[in-house]
């Protein structure tokens, strides 16, 4: 099934829920499940913490990406981008307040030192994704990789 077909199915499900046609409930009224991942760490650690995520299809997630380190890091997974419907990515200022929103498909998010971003999405495809990595030169090789399981 192509990404376009999956996006169409999710869009129709959300529109059906909003019109009351979905007997299971209003998918647009879900409270997000907040998952926080640290990119890098104190003293130059090159890691995701946690480095393993478990998600469920059909549930709304607010993935908080926090970079406490003194260097930029990427949260990059082509397979995750293909397995979720992205509602938005929200860029936060140092005070934690929203500064910008990005809509549409997201493959990679760069989080600057001391900053955070939020990726709001609904998984629509199951699988074990092993392509999570920081794409800055040397970071993947140093172990800044992760795994995502979508059930």
TAUR-V67532 format. One line per field, one symbol per residue. ss: DSSP state (A for helix, B for strand, O for the rest). psi: psi as a letter, one per 30 degrees, with the letter a starting at -180 (. if undefined). burial: b if it has 9 or more other ideal C-beta (glycine too) atoms within 8 Angstrom, else e. Layout:
ss: ???
psi: ???
burial: ???
//
This chain:
ss: OOAAAAAAAAAAAAAAAAOOOOOOOOAAAOOOBBBBBBBOOAAAOOOBBOOBBBBOOOOBBBBBBBOOOOOOBBBBOAAAAAABBBBBBBBBOOOOOBBBBBOOOOOBBBBOOOOBBBBBBBBOOOBBBBBBBOOOOOOOOOOOBBBBBBO
psi: kleeeeeeeeeeeeeeeffgfjffljffgkkkjkkkkkjaakhgkjlkjlgkkklkkfkkkjjjjkjfaglllkjkjeeeefgljkelkkkklfgfkkflkklakkfkkkklkglllkjkljkfklljkggklkgkkfeeffgillkkkk.
burial: eeeeebbebbbebbebbeeeebeeeebeeeeeeebebbbbbeebebbbeebebebebebbbbbbbbbebeebbbbbbebbbebbbbeebbbbeeeeeeeeebeeebeebebeeebbbbbbbbbbbeeebebbbbebeebbeeebbbbbbbe
//
